[in-house]
Amino acid sequence: MPKKHPEHVNLERWLVSYADFITLLFAFFVILYASSKRDQAQEKKVGESVAAAFQMSEAVDRGGKSGGKTFNQFDPLAAIGGVVIDMPTGRTNLMTPPNEELKRLADILEESVSFELGVSDFAEKMQMEYDDRGLVVRLSAKDFFGRGSAEPKRDALPILDQIAKVLKPVKRHIRIEGHTDNSKVESDLYPSNWELSTARASWMARYLIKKFGFDPKKLEASGLAENHPVAPNDTEAGRSRNRRVEIIVLSKDPI
């Protein structure tokens, strides 16, 4: 019976695993590269949308004749009032269309914040509404400030930063209002909701001026305490909705 020779061990088997690893690594970096290119394209698109939305038109009056006046992009084009945008879809179900320029601004804000932050629950942190004042960007105070405090939470600042980047090119007056619920303030710094709501609005105005260079002459800050609720104060959910800061892009300059 012939003698069997021992099988030789294949010392190059590691090359198969190594080749698989290199292939997967290459695919991973291809995906990263493609994602980065897509993000840059989207950022460019958002930037172009902002620039196009607020580029001043030629000097014409409402009648279309040259008259040395600057077209006001935020003059009301239709009756608006209390039109709440269902975030994050940015859609409204009312029959009367809102001001088209304000609607465009709202769409850009929605796209910019949702894309930049990737926050799935930002509908709870940020809502937008049209009313007779203009476009209202409503921020939940519980997400931006501690209870009874005007010190901002760090993890909420990226949302405010993105809002500021979109609003900076808007050459309109902006009013910032602080609101609270009807609960008694338990703080040595703020004797009442008047001081607390004013401090929150004032902090936000200072932040926009200092970090983003907003024109102080076009900013207003005021505290309205618990006197303008958007929900009943008899439940925690209602009180939570009432604790808010509103950034209002005015449709008309204040008199």
Protein Blocks (a to p, Z undefined) as FASTA:
>chain_A
ZZdddddddfklmmmmmmmmmmmmmmmmmmmmmmmmmmmmmmmmmmmmmmmmmgccdddd
fkopaehiacdfkbcfbdcehiacddfklpafbfbdcdfklmmmmmmmmmmmmmmnopak
lmmmpccdddfkbccddddfklmpcehiabdcfklmmmmmmmmmmmmmpccdcddddddd
fbdcddfklmbfklmmmmmmmmmmmmmmmmnopafklcccddehjmlccbdfkbfklmmm
mpccdddddfbdcZZ
